[in-house]
Amino acid sequence: MKILGNLLWLILGGFIIALYYWIVGLLFCITIIGIPFGVQLIKIGGFALWPFGREVQPDTNDTGCLAIFMNALWIILGGIEIALMHISLGIALCITI
């Protein structure tokens, strides 16, 4: 069932989303500040390509206020854009199906 779900996901938009994550991740890796974001985006791209049957493990490192700053920076620099891309692709797929 996982393979069938993953294949359907891949055909119906998973590849587009994964490709977008990888391209944006590589663009973020151009700058020193963006490297942590870029690496995580490349990892998320793998999950976006083949999501079913995979599990995300939370990080055990507590980075304190740095994590809050980095999350706020992420929302400003790319989080909103990626969320809008997910919403628009979902709407487009619902309209076409």
Phi, psi and omega in degrees: 000325179298319182294318178297315178298318179294320179294317176299315179300317181299316182289321187270016173138349181298322180294319180297315181295315180298317179299318178298315178300317182293318180294313179295322177299318178293322177295321178295328182288353178294322181261156179293319181293327184277351184302314179300321178293317181298317180297317180293325178294322178295321176295316180296326177301323176296319177292325180289333181283318187220074192279328188283133181091004179249158183226137178265129178257130179291150179282139182270351180284130177261112183262003175065226185289341177297321179296321178296316179297315181293323177294319177296318178297321179297316180300318182290316188277337183196343184296317181294317180298317181291322177298318178294325178294318178297316181296314182294322178292321177297317178295317180297321179290324178293323180290321183283335182273000000 
